[in-house]
Amino acid sequence: MQQIVNAGPISRSQISRNLCLNKVTVSDIYSQLLHEGLIREVGHGVSTRNGGRKPVMALLNVGYGYVISINILRSRFSMITCRLDGRSDNYESVSTRDVDLTTVLDMIDERIANTIAASDSRLLGIAFGLDGVIYENQILSAALKGFKSFDLAKYFSDKFQVPVVLENLANESAIYERDFAGEGVYQDLISVTIRDQVAAGHLYRGHNGEAGNIGTCPLADRYHEGSSSTVNHFVAEGPVLQRIMAYQHIDRVDVNRIRRDYLGHRPELTAILDEFAFYLGKVLGDLSNTFAPDAIVVNAPILELLPEVMDQVREHVDRLSIRRKAPLLLSKNAKEASLTGGASAIIHKALGLDDLQLTFKNERSAVLEEVES
């Protein structure tokens, strides 16, 4: 299955050579996958130099089923459906402001049921991403009230009779960079997500899934010696946007005005973004020096809106006296990276390929929308 997903269309003889498996063994497994409908034949390839019959080529049958990936944040949830080849559609973002947990679950339940009713193929699994500590598919802590110790996976698995995978948003983003965007260039990378919390995603879980929970780490104040606060206070999306709205004297995020003020060198905005870039540079420098990754990919809507600020972040990192300075990259798909990474995680589960590398090409262009407050 891994060979067919990653290298298809591919012949049985080529699979046999790639995996050093007996041709009879490969044919038996191939026939079983074909019978189950997981793969489909798509014509003939080129015959060998010695002539003979042209080999039959096989592809993953993307019509076999689909998965759903859902991200739950403080004031909204977003959702996509995804085919088995990683191509996604039906992006939806739903506000949950001033809505309790039970109502949020009902809203998600209704949208999953509507998706199932409208589809000709079957649902194979659901992935959920959220800010928090998740270990062995259980929520040990969460930014959202009511989710701690709630068995979200069992709730939806029982309701829809499909496997459910839980993951934090940062790890989902790391999966996306590995399976969709990395193209095999970076094997050891860290994905830093900046949303309700700041988190570093990677495929190393740590004790009880706590690796990467950097938002609560202390960070020394730039101006007041001996004073400190948390990474979330200085870098998380909410506090930064609150500071911007305060100087603009408005109660909602106006992305057009933010962009206009930035291009106009408005001193209040420049000062806020310089603080953000300084502290983010400190965080990324520490991660680079401690974990020595091949690259650090930053996933933040504010940086997608103002990519020029990333140059300031790099300048602050360059000034640090550290030995290891990994390349600092911006995610190519900040809005959907974690959703698509979640889809990859549940596709692995649905195909029984949990521990095997899959490489997808998501050909759908990213949904462009405003940064949400």
BALOBA-1460 file (C-alpha; in Angstrom, 3 decimals):
// residues 373
<rec num="1" residu="m" x="0.000" y="0.000" z="0.000"/>
<rec num="2" residu="q" x="2.793" y="2.414" z="0.820"/>
<rec num="3" residu="q" x="4.431" y="1.733" z="-2.560"/>
<rec num="4" residu="i" x="1.159" y="2.292" z="-4.409"/>
<rec num="5" residu="v" x="0.357" y="5.524" z="-2.526"/>
<rec num="6" residu="n" x="3.834" y="7.024" z="-2.900"/>
<rec num="7" residu="a" x="4.951" y="5.690" z="-6.291"/>
<rec num="8" residu="g" x="1.729" y="4.883" z="-8.149"/>
<rec num="9" residu="p" x="0.935" y="4.130" z="-10.863"/>
<rec num="10" residu="i" x="3.211" y="1.157" z="-10.283"/>
<rec num="11" residu="s" x="3.339" y="-2.474" z="-11.405"/>
<rec num="12" residu="r" x="3.482" y="-5.608" z="-9.261"/>
<rec num="13" residu="s" x="6.924" y="-6.449" z="-10.622"/>
<rec num="14" residu="q" x="8.241" y="-3.003" z="-9.653"/>
<rec num="15" residu="i" x="6.791" y="-3.364" z="-6.143"/>
<rec num="16" residu="s" x="8.495" y="-6.751" z="-5.908"/>
<rec num="17" residu="r" x="11.849" y="-5.215" z="-6.863"/>
<rec num="18" residu="n" x="11.448" y="-2.188" z="-4.577"/>
<rec num="19" residu="l" x="10.582" y="-4.268" z="-1.509"/>
<rec num="20" residu="c" x="12.727" y="-7.331" z="-2.318"/>
<rec num="21" residu="l" x="9.648" y="-9.526" z="-2.005"/>
<rec num="22" residu="n" x="8.783" y="-12.673" z="-3.935"/>
<rec num="23" residu="k" x="6.545" y="-11.942" z="-6.962"/>
<rec num="24" residu="v" x="4.005" y="-14.558" z="-5.866"/>
<rec num="25" residu="t" x="3.729" y="-12.931" z="-2.425"/>
<rec num="26" residu="v" x="3.262" y="-9.505" z="-4.000"/>
<rec num="27" residu="s" x="0.621" y="-10.837" z="-6.402"/>
<rec num="28" residu="d" x="-1.337" y="-12.442" z="-3.561"/>
<rec num="29" residu="i" x="-1.406" y="-9.204" z="-1.534"/>
<rec num="30" residu="y" x="-2.109" y="-7.155" z="-4.680"/>
<rec num="31" residu="s" x="-5.096" y="-9.345" z="-5.542"/>
<rec num="32" residu="q" x="-6.490" y="-8.960" z="-2.035"/>
<rec num="33" residu="l" x="-6.201" y="-5.148" z="-2.170"/>
<rec num="34" residu="l" x="-7.804" y="-5.139" z="-5.609"/>
<rec num="35" residu="h" x="-10.667" y="-7.330" z="-4.397"/>
<rec num="36" residu="e" x="-11.249" y="-5.049" z="-1.401"/>
<rec num="37" residu="g" x="-11.386" y="-2.036" z="-3.705"/>
<rec num="38" residu="l" x="-8.454" y="-0.199" z="-2.090"/>
<rec num="39" residu="i" x="-6.519" y="-0.087" z="-5.372"/>
<rec num="40" residu="r" x="-7.516" y="0.126" z="-9.022"/>
<rec num="41" residu="e" x="-5.833" y="-0.796" z="-12.290"/>
<rec num="42" residu="v" x="-5.201" y="2.033" z="-14.756"/>
<rec num="43" residu="g" x="-3.829" y="0.480" z="-17.924"/>
<rec num="44" residu="h" x="-0.452" y="-0.854" z="-18.971"/>
<rec num="45" residu="g" x="3.083" y="0.350" z="-18.550"/>
<rec num="46" residu="v" x="6.112" y="-0.081" z="-20.793"/>
<rec num="47" residu="s" x="7.375" y="-3.589" z="-21.449"/>
<rec num="48" residu="t" x="10.971" y="-4.554" z="-20.635"/>
<rec num="49" residu="r" x="13.795" y="-4.483" z="-23.177"/>
<rec num="50" residu="n" x="13.317" y="-8.218" z="-23.684"/>
<rec num="51" residu="g" x="9.745" y="-7.697" z="-24.784"/>
<rec num="52" residu="g" x="6.914" y="-9.615" z="-23.196"/>
<rec num="53" residu="r" x="3.577" y="-8.415" z="-21.897"/>
<rec num="54" residu="k" x="3.231" y="-4.849" z="-20.734"/>
<rec num="55" residu="p" x="2.778" y="-4.705" z="-16.943"/>
<rec num="56" residu="v" x="-0.575" y="-3.706" z="-15.464"/>
<rec num="57" residu="m" x="-0.256" y="-0.476" z="-13.461"/>
<rec num="58" residu="a" x="-2.057" y="0.181" z="-10.179"/>
<rec num="59" residu="l" x="-3.118" y="3.298" z="-8.288"/>
<rec num="60" residu="l" x="-4.735" y="3.960" z="-4.945"/>
<rec num="61" residu="n" x="-8.514" y="3.987" z="-5.385"/>
<rec num="62" residu="v" x="-9.324" y="7.438" z="-4.009"/>
<rec num="63" residu="g" x="-13.024" y="6.710" z="-4.460"/>
<rec num="64" residu="y" x="-12.850" y="3.963" z="-1.825"/>
<rec num="65" residu="g" x="-13.641" y="6.446" z="0.936"/>
<rec num="66" residu="y" x="-12.742" y="9.749" z="2.567"/>
<rec num="67" residu="v" x="-11.720" y="11.150" z="5.946"/>
<rec num="68" residu="i" x="-12.742" y="14.244" z="7.889"/>
<rec num="69" residu="s" x="-10.316" y="16.507" z="9.747"/>
<rec num="70" residu="i" x="-11.547" y="19.014" z="12.336"/>
<rec num="71" residu="n" x="-9.641" y="21.657" z="14.329"/>
<rec num="72" residu="i" x="-11.265" y="23.068" z="17.462"/>
<rec num="73" residu="l" x="-10.081" y="26.483" z="18.653"/>
<rec num="74" residu="r" x="-11.287" y="28.871" z="21.345"/>
<rec num="75" residu="s" x="-13.953" y="30.626" z="19.289"/>
<rec num="76" residu="r" x="-14.413" y="28.487" z="16.185"/>
<rec num="77" residu="f" x="-13.881" y="25.105" z="14.618"/>
<rec num="78" residu="s" x="-12.794" y="24.371" z="11.059"/>
<rec num="79" residu="m" x="-13.339" y="21.248" z="9.005"/>
<rec num="80" residu="i" x="-12.284" y="19.661" z="5.719"/>
<rec num="81" residu="t" x="-13.014" y="16.400" z="3.959"/>
<rec num="82" residu="c" x="-10.025" y="14.678" z="2.396"/>
<rec num="83" residu="r" x="-9.605" y="11.898" z="-0.147"/>
<rec num="84" residu="l" x="-7.141" y="9.095" z="0.418"/>
<rec num="85" residu="d" x="-4.566" y="10.763" z="-1.837"/>
<rec num="86" residu="g" x="-4.529" y="13.824" z="0.442"/>
<rec num="87" residu="r" x="-6.559" y="16.141" z="-1.768"/>
<rec num="88" residu="s" x="-9.004" y="18.116" z="0.319"/>
<rec num="89" residu="d" x="-12.155" y="20.131" z="-0.260"/>
<rec num="90" residu="n" x="-15.264" y="21.455" z="1.480"/>
<rec num="91" residu="y" x="-13.370" y="23.741" z="3.862"/>
<rec num="92" residu="e" x="-15.673" y="25.234" z="6.465"/>
<rec num="93" residu="s" x="-15.005" y="27.535" z="9.427"/>
<rec num="94" residu="v" x="-17.747" y="27.872" z="12.046"/>
<rec num="95" residu="s" x="-17.892" y="30.418" z="14.869"/>
<rec num="96" residu="t" x="-18.477" y="29.023" z="18.363"/>
<rec num="97" residu="r" x="-18.226" y="32.312" z="20.255"/>
<rec num="98" residu="d" x="-20.331" y="32.240" z="23.451"/>
<rec num="99" residu="v" x="-21.324" y="28.607" z="22.774"/>
<rec num="100" residu="d" x="-20.980" y="25.851" z="25.393"/>
<rec num="101" residu="l" x="-19.185" y="22.540" z="24.837"/>
<rec num="102" residu="t" x="-22.360" y="20.480" z="24.377"/>
<rec num="103" residu="t" x="-23.567" y="22.804" z="21.618"/>
<rec num="104" residu="v" x="-20.150" y="22.730" z="19.909"/>
<rec num="105" residu="l" x="-20.257" y="18.927" z="19.848"/>
<rec num="106" residu="d" x="-23.795" y="19.020" z="18.442"/>
<rec num="107" residu="m" x="-22.687" y="21.459" z="15.711"/>
<rec num="108" residu="i" x="-19.785" y="19.182" z="14.744"/>
<rec num="109" residu="d" x="-22.037" y="16.121" z="14.898"/>
<rec num="110" residu="e" x="-24.539" y="17.755" z="12.523"/>
<rec num="111" residu="r" x="-21.885" y="18.705" z="9.957"/>
<rec num="112" residu="i" x="-20.344" y="15.227" z="9.949"/>
<rec num="113" residu="a" x="-23.809" y="13.684" z="9.481"/>
<rec num="114" residu="n" x="-24.547" y="16.095" z="6.606"/>
<rec num="115" residu="t" x="-21.233" y="15.212" z="4.938"/>
<rec num="116" residu="i" x="-21.977" y="11.488" z="5.187"/>
<rec num="117" residu="a" x="-25.466" y="11.982" z="3.762"/>
<rec num="118" residu="a" x="-24.142" y="13.988" z="0.799"/>
<rec num="119" residu="s" x="-21.306" y="11.586" z="-0.116"/>
<rec num="120" residu="d" x="-21.397" y="8.617" z="-2.458"/>
<rec num="121" residu="s" x="-18.426" y="6.957" z="-0.717"/>
<rec num="122" residu="r" x="-17.934" y="6.000" z="2.896"/>
<rec num="123" residu="l" x="-16.358" y="7.783" z="5.828"/>
<rec num="124" residu="l" x="-13.178" y="5.975" z="6.914"/>
<rec num="125" residu="g" x="-12.133" y="8.050" z="9.927"/>
<rec num="126" residu="i" x="-12.116" y="11.399" z="11.730"/>
<rec num="127" residu="a" x="-9.181" y="13.444" z="13.047"/>
<rec num="128" residu="f" x="-9.457" y="16.144" z="15.719"/>
<rec num="129" residu="g" x="-6.816" y="18.774" z="16.425"/>
<rec num="130" residu="l" x="-6.765" y="21.185" z="19.352"/>
<rec num="131" residu="d" x="-4.408" y="23.149" z="21.559"/>
<rec num="132" residu="g" x="-3.344" y="21.032" z="24.518"/>
<rec num="133" residu="v" x="-1.512" y="17.933" z="25.686"/>
<rec num="134" residu="i" x="-2.734" y="14.727" z="24.056"/>
<rec num="135" residu="y" x="-1.342" y="11.299" z="24.870"/>
<rec num="136" residu="e" x="-2.526" y="7.933" z="23.561"/>
<rec num="137" residu="n" x="-5.622" y="9.545" z="22.049"/>
<rec num="138" residu="q" x="-6.657" y="11.150" z="25.345"/>
<rec num="139" residu="i" x="-6.806" y="14.866" z="26.213"/>
<rec num="140" residu="l" x="-4.653" y="15.398" z="29.319"/>
<rec num="141" residu="s" x="-4.946" y="19.197" z="29.229"/>
<rec num="142" residu="a" x="-6.571" y="21.663" z="26.859"/>
<rec num="143" residu="a" x="-6.920" y="25.391" z="26.345"/>
<rec num="144" residu="l" x="-10.669" y="24.905" z="25.931"/>
<rec num="145" residu="k" x="-12.839" y="24.489" z="29.012"/>
<rec num="146" residu="g" x="-14.567" y="21.137" z="29.360"/>
<rec num="147" residu="f" x="-12.236" y="19.171" z="27.094"/>
<rec num="148" residu="k" x="-9.754" y="18.024" z="29.741"/>
<rec num="149" residu="s" x="-10.277" y="14.296" z="30.385"/>
<rec num="150" residu="f" x="-13.312" y="14.272" z="28.039"/>
<rec num="151" residu="d" x="-13.061" y="11.188" z="25.802"/>
<rec num="152" residu="l" x="-13.591" y="13.000" z="22.515"/>
<rec num="153" residu="a" x="-12.304" y="10.056" z="20.446"/>
<rec num="154" residu="k" x="-14.716" y="7.540" z="21.983"/>
<rec num="155" residu="y" x="-17.634" y="9.965" z="21.739"/>
<rec num="156" residu="f" x="-17.346" y="10.327" z="17.950"/>
<rec num="157" residu="s" x="-16.062" y="6.804" z="17.301"/>
<rec num="158" residu="d" x="-19.149" y="5.336" z="18.978"/>
<rec num="159" residu="k" x="-21.442" y="7.758" z="17.153"/>
<rec num="160" residu="f" x="-20.110" y="7.187" z="13.628"/>
<rec num="161" residu="q" x="-18.460" y="3.739" z="13.983"/>
<rec num="162" residu="v" x="-15.107" y="4.833" z="12.511"/>
<rec num="163" residu="p" x="-11.612" y="5.259" z="13.987"/>
<rec num="164" residu="v" x="-10.910" y="8.679" z="15.509"/>
<rec num="165" residu="v" x="-7.443" y="10.192" z="16.000"/>
<rec num="166" residu="l" x="-6.703" y="13.069" z="18.394"/>
<rec num="167" residu="e" x="-3.622" y="15.263" z="17.990"/>
<rec num="168" residu="n" x="-2.491" y="18.712" z="19.051"/>
<rec num="169" residu="l" x="-2.386" y="21.397" z="16.380"/>
<rec num="170" residu="a" x="1.395" y="21.765" z="16.392"/>
<rec num="171" residu="n" x="2.006" y="18.062" z="15.796"/>
<rec num="172" residu="e" x="-0.606" y="18.085" z="13.023"/>
<rec num="173" residu="s" x="1.286" y="20.947" z="11.386"/>
<rec num="174" residu="a" x="4.534" y="18.968" z="11.662"/>
<rec num="175" residu="i" x="2.831" y="16.001" z="9.960"/>
<rec num="176" residu="y" x="1.661" y="18.331" z="7.176"/>
<rec num="177" residu="e" x="5.169" y="19.679" z="6.606"/>
<rec num="178" residu="r" x="6.530" y="16.125" z="6.485"/>
<rec num="179" residu="d" x="3.870" y="14.527" z="4.268"/>
<rec num="180" residu="f" x="2.695" y="17.384" z="2.027"/>
<rec num="181" residu="a" x="5.182" y="20.251" z="1.898"/>
<rec num="182" residu="g" x="8.591" y="18.807" z="2.785"/>
<rec num="183" residu="e" x="9.040" y="16.590" z="-0.273"/>
<rec num="184" residu="g" x="11.556" y="14.576" z="1.752"/>
<rec num="185" residu="v" x="14.011" y="17.484" z="2.061"/>
<rec num="186" residu="y" x="13.756" y="17.861" z="5.845"/>
<rec num="187" residu="q" x="13.529" y="14.686" z="7.913"/>
<rec num="188" residu="d" x="13.931" y="16.317" z="11.331"/>
<rec num="189" residu="l" x="11.869" y="19.464" z="11.511"/>
<rec num="190" residu="i" x="9.927" y="21.422" z="14.093"/>
<rec num="191" residu="s" x="6.661" y="23.180" z="13.305"/>
<rec num="192" residu="v" x="5.875" y="26.112" z="15.606"/>
<rec num="193" residu="t" x="2.180" y="27.048" z="15.628"/>
<rec num="194" residu="i" x="0.983" y="30.375" z="16.973"/>
<rec num="195" residu="r" x="-2.729" y="30.317" z="17.751"/>
<rec num="196" residu="d" x="-4.491" y="30.408" z="21.143"/>
<rec num="197" residu="q" x="-1.226" y="28.976" z="22.467"/>
<rec num="198" residu="v" x="2.340" y="28.707" z="21.175"/>
<rec num="199" residu="a" x="3.434" y="25.127" z="20.593"/>
<rec num="200" residu="a" x="6.283" y="23.292" z="18.889"/>
<rec num="201" residu="g" x="5.169" y="20.273" z="16.912"/>
<rec num="202" residu="h" x="7.401" y="17.333" z="16.090"/>
<rec num="203" residu="l" x="7.046" y="13.587" z="15.891"/>
<rec num="204" residu="y" x="8.738" y="12.961" z="19.237"/>
<rec num="205" residu="r" x="6.020" y="12.770" z="21.890"/>
<rec num="206" residu="g" x="7.901" y="13.026" z="25.163"/>
<rec num="207" residu="h" x="6.552" y="12.075" z="28.598"/>
<rec num="208" residu="n" x="2.732" y="11.824" z="28.456"/>
<rec num="209" residu="g" x="2.756" y="13.697" z="25.154"/>
<rec num="210" residu="e" x="4.079" y="16.891" z="26.778"/>
<rec num="211" residu="a" x="6.936" y="17.507" z="24.321"/>
<rec num="212" residu="g" x="6.520" y="20.833" z="22.544"/>
<rec num="213" residu="n" x="4.285" y="22.422" z="25.184"/>
<rec num="214" residu="i" x="6.381" y="25.617" z="25.100"/>
<rec num="215" residu="g" x="3.646" y="28.221" z="25.534"/>
<rec num="216" residu="t" x="3.779" y="28.042" z="29.333"/>
<rec num="217" residu="c" x="7.582" y="28.270" z="29.491"/>
<rec num="218" residu="p" x="8.945" y="31.416" z="31.191"/>
<rec num="219" residu="l" x="10.495" y="34.114" z="29.035"/>
<rec num="220" residu="a" x="12.533" y="36.993" z="30.462"/>
<rec num="221" residu="d" x="11.110" y="40.463" z="29.950"/>
<rec num="222" residu="r" x="13.083" y="42.472" z="27.410"/>
<rec num="223" residu="y" x="13.096" y="45.671" z="29.464"/>
<rec num="224" residu="h" x="12.621" y="44.733" z="33.116"/>
<rec num="225" residu="e" x="15.526" y="42.790" z="34.581"/>
<rec num="226" residu="g" x="14.416" y="39.972" z="36.847"/>
<rec num="227" residu="s" x="10.872" y="40.061" z="35.454"/>
<rec num="228" residu="s" x="9.397" y="37.355" z="33.237"/>
<rec num="229" residu="s" x="6.162" y="36.045" z="31.797"/>
<rec num="230" residu="t" x="5.162" y="33.099" z="29.622"/>
<rec num="231" residu="v" x="5.839" y="32.554" z="25.930"/>
<rec num="232" residu="n" x="2.072" y="32.716" z="25.375"/>
<rec num="233" residu="h" x="1.962" y="36.223" z="26.892"/>
<rec num="234" residu="f" x="4.546" y="37.587" z="24.465"/>
<rec num="235" residu="v" x="3.952" y="35.526" z="21.315"/>
<rec num="236" residu="a" x="0.472" y="33.898" z="21.214"/>
<rec num="237" residu="e" x="-1.909" y="35.234" z="18.586"/>
<rec num="238" residu="g" x="-4.583" y="36.488" z="20.995"/>
<rec num="239" residu="p" x="-2.429" y="38.842" z="23.127"/>
<rec num="240" residu="v" x="-0.687" y="40.270" z="20.026"/>
<rec num="241" residu="l" x="-3.999" y="40.986" z="18.297"/>
<rec num="242" residu="q" x="-5.418" y="42.473" z="21.513"/>
<rec num="243" residu="r" x="-2.518" y="44.943" z="21.645"/>
<rec num="244" residu="i" x="-3.111" y="45.894" z="18.023"/>
<rec num="245" residu="m" x="-6.857" y="46.392" z="18.561"/>
<rec num="246" residu="a" x="-6.173" y="48.476" z="21.686"/>
<rec num="247" residu="y" x="-4.058" y="51.074" z="19.860"/>
<rec num="248" residu="q" x="-6.555" y="51.101" z="16.962"/>
<rec num="249" residu="h" x="-9.438" y="51.618" z="19.452"/>
<rec num="250" residu="i" x="-11.579" y="48.890" z="17.880"/>
<rec num="251" residu="d" x="-13.026" y="45.639" z="19.233"/>
<rec num="252" residu="r" x="-12.442" y="43.385" z="16.214"/>
<rec num="253" residu="v" x="-9.504" y="42.485" z="14.014"/>
<rec num="254" residu="d" x="-9.295" y="44.540" z="10.824"/>
<rec num="255" residu="v" x="-6.686" y="42.805" z="8.665"/>
<rec num="256" residu="n" x="-6.832" y="45.461" z="5.958"/>
<rec num="257" residu="r" x="-6.070" y="48.173" z="8.506"/>
<rec num="258" residu="i" x="-3.241" y="46.126" z="10.025"/>
<rec num="259" residu="r" x="-1.671" y="45.698" z="6.606"/>
<rec num="260" residu="r" x="-2.211" y="49.383" z="5.772"/>
<rec num="261" residu="d" x="-0.699" y="50.550" z="9.079"/>
<rec num="262" residu="y" x="2.270" y="48.251" z="8.558"/>
<rec num="263" residu="l" x="2.983" y="49.547" z="5.056"/>
<rec num="264" residu="g" x="2.529" y="53.082" z="6.384"/>
<rec num="265" residu="h" x="5.092" y="52.449" z="9.151"/>
<rec num="266" residu="r" x="2.601" y="53.332" z="11.889"/>
<rec num="267" residu="p" x="4.870" y="53.559" z="14.990"/>
<rec num="268" residu="e" x="2.381" y="51.881" z="17.372"/>
<rec num="269" residu="l" x="2.087" y="48.826" z="15.121"/>
<rec num="270" residu="t" x="5.804" y="48.773" z="14.398"/>
<rec num="271" residu="a" x="6.545" y="48.650" z="18.138"/>
<rec num="272" residu="i" x="4.068" y="45.795" z="18.747"/>
<rec num="273" residu="l" x="5.434" y="43.733" z="15.869"/>
<rec num="274" residu="d" x="9.036" y="44.361" z="16.896"/>
<rec num="275" residu="e" x="8.220" y="43.006" z="20.368"/>
<rec num="276" residu="f" x="6.529" y="39.986" z="18.795"/>
<rec num="277" residu="a" x="9.498" y="39.365" z="16.464"/>
<rec num="278" residu="f" x="12.032" y="39.768" z="19.300"/>
<rec num="279" residu="y" x="10.392" y="37.246" z="21.629"/>
<rec num="280" residu="l" x="9.558" y="34.814" z="18.820"/>
<rec num="281" residu="g" x="13.217" y="34.994" z="17.780"/>
<rec num="282" residu="k" x="14.245" y="34.066" z="21.332"/>
<rec num="283" residu="v" x="11.910" y="31.049" z="21.281"/>
<rec num="284" residu="l" x="13.044" y="29.859" z="17.853"/>
<rec num="285" residu="g" x="16.702" y="30.346" z="18.750"/>
<rec num="286" residu="d" x="16.301" y="28.190" z="21.866"/>
<rec num="287" residu="l" x="14.530" y="25.468" z="19.865"/>
<rec num="288" residu="s" x="17.209" y="25.568" z="17.177"/>
<rec num="289" residu="n" x="20.059" y="25.342" z="19.679"/>
<rec num="290" residu="t" x="18.440" y="22.648" z="21.835"/>
<rec num="291" residu="f" x="16.988" y="20.252" z="19.250"/>
<rec num="292" residu="a" x="19.223" y="20.935" z="16.196"/>
<rec num="293" residu="p" x="16.429" y="20.356" z="13.646"/>
<rec num="294" residu="d" x="16.979" y="20.431" z="9.884"/>
<rec num="295" residu="a" x="14.501" y="23.322" z="9.766"/>
<rec num="296" residu="i" x="11.901" y="25.164" z="11.837"/>
<rec num="297" residu="v" x="8.633" y="25.931" z="10.051"/>
<rec num="298" residu="v" x="6.520" y="28.700" z="11.600"/>
<rec num="299" residu="n" x="2.758" y="28.474" z="11.189"/>
<rec num="300" residu="a" x="1.109" y="31.769" z="12.173"/>
<rec num="301" residu="p" x="-1.725" y="33.700" z="10.478"/>
<rec num="302" residu="i" x="-0.185" y="37.031" z="11.566"/>
<rec num="303" residu="l" x="3.011" y="36.134" z="9.684"/>
<rec num="304" residu="e" x="1.020" y="34.969" z="6.668"/>
<rec num="305" residu="l" x="-0.580" y="38.421" z="6.649"/>
<rec num="306" residu="l" x="2.763" y="40.191" z="7.240"/>
<rec num="307" residu="p" x="5.503" y="37.870" z="5.908"/>
<rec num="308" residu="e" x="8.002" y="40.750" z="6.088"/>
<rec num="309" residu="v" x="7.975" y="40.404" z="9.888"/>
<rec num="310" residu="m" x="9.627" y="36.992" z="9.476"/>
<rec num="311" residu="d" x="12.745" y="38.807" z="8.240"/>
<rec num="312" residu="q" x="12.822" y="40.679" z="11.570"/>
<rec num="313" residu="v" x="12.520" y="37.363" z="13.404"/>
<rec num="314" residu="r" x="15.486" y="35.966" z="11.459"/>
<rec num="315" residu="e" x="17.537" y="39.081" z="12.259"/>
<rec num="316" residu="h" x="16.874" y="38.652" z="15.981"/>
<rec num="317" residu="v" x="17.910" y="34.986" z="15.800"/>
<rec num="318" residu="d" x="21.081" y="35.900" z="13.890"/>
<rec num="319" residu="r" x="22.111" y="38.179" z="16.775"/>
<rec num="320" residu="l" x="21.864" y="35.354" z="19.323"/>
<rec num="321" residu="s" x="25.082" y="33.710" z="20.468"/>
<rec num="322" residu="i" x="24.071" y="30.133" z="19.728"/>
<rec num="323" residu="r" x="25.938" y="27.419" z="17.856"/>
<rec num="324" residu="r" x="23.057" y="25.919" z="15.943"/>
<rec num="325" residu="k" x="20.831" y="28.140" z="13.778"/>
<rec num="326" residu="a" x="18.388" y="26.073" z="11.748"/>
<rec num="327" residu="p" x="16.727" y="27.557" z="8.636"/>
<rec num="328" residu="l" x="13.542" y="29.427" z="9.623"/>
<rec num="329" residu="l" x="10.714" y="28.935" z="7.131"/>
<rec num="330" residu="l" x="7.122" y="30.111" z="6.884"/>
<rec num="331" residu="s" x="4.462" y="27.470" z="6.349"/>
<rec num="332" residu="k" x="3.077" y="27.503" z="2.821"/>
<rec num="333" residu="n" x="-0.423" y="26.884" z="4.142"/>
<rec num="334" residu="a" x="-0.923" y="28.429" z="7.581"/>
<rec num="335" residu="k" x="-4.704" y="28.211" z="7.578"/>
<rec num="336" residu="e" x="-4.983" y="24.553" z="6.595"/>
<rec num="337" residu="a" x="-1.669" y="22.965" z="7.577"/>
<rec num="338" residu="s" x="-2.907" y="21.459" z="10.837"/>
<rec num="339" residu="l" x="-6.204" y="20.347" z="9.244"/>
<rec num="340" residu="t" x="-4.373" y="18.630" z="6.394"/>
<rec num="341" residu="g" x="-1.838" y="17.100" z="8.783"/>
<rec num="342" residu="g" x="-4.737" y="15.683" z="10.784"/>
<rec num="343" residu="a" x="-6.161" y="14.235" z="7.580"/>
<rec num="344" residu="s" x="-2.818" y="12.524" z="6.924"/>
<rec num="345" residu="a" x="-2.819" y="11.046" z="10.434"/>
<rec num="346" residu="i" x="-6.274" y="9.504" z="9.987"/>
<rec num="347" residu="i" x="-5.457" y="8.302" z="6.441"/>
<rec num="348" residu="h" x="-2.464" y="6.443" z="7.903"/>
<rec num="349" residu="k" x="-4.830" y="4.896" z="10.469"/>
<rec num="350" residu="a" x="-7.548" y="4.017" z="7.955"/>
<rec num="351" residu="l" x="-5.060" y="2.294" z="5.632"/>
<rec num="352" residu="g" x="-3.250" y="0.483" z="8.457"/>
<rec num="353" residu="l" x="-0.010" y="2.347" z="7.695"/>
<rec num="354" residu="d" x="0.544" y="4.054" z="11.056"/>
<rec num="355" residu="d" x="4.335" y="3.711" z="11.096"/>
<rec num="356" residu="l" x="5.053" y="4.111" z="7.371"/>
<rec num="357" residu="q" x="5.921" y="7.315" z="5.515"/>
<rec num="358" residu="l" x="3.327" y="8.535" z="3.009"/>
<rec num="359" residu="t" x="3.930" y="11.421" z="0.626"/>
<rec num="360" residu="f" x="0.956" y="13.357" z="-0.671"/>
<rec num="361" residu="k" x="0.486" y="16.199" z="-3.130"/>
<rec num="362" residu="n" x="-2.425" y="18.421" z="-2.186"/>
<rec num="363" residu="e" x="-3.241" y="20.055" z="-5.516"/>
<rec num="364" residu="r" x="-6.055" y="22.207" z="-4.170"/>
<rec num="365" residu="s" x="-4.979" y="25.799" z="-3.637"/>
<rec num="366" residu="a" x="-5.176" y="26.962" z="-0.046"/>
<rec num="367" residu="v" x="-8.310" y="28.695" z="1.135"/>
<rec num="368" residu="l" x="-7.488" y="32.364" z="1.629"/>
<rec num="369" residu="e" x="-9.429" y="34.079" z="4.347"/>
<rec num="370" residu="e" x="-8.914" y="36.825" z="6.872"/>
<rec num="371" residu="v" x="-7.178" y="36.276" z="10.176"/>
<rec num="372" residu="e" x="-9.973" y="35.635" z="12.648"/>
<rec num="373" residu="s" x="-9.980" y="37.377" z="15.997"/>
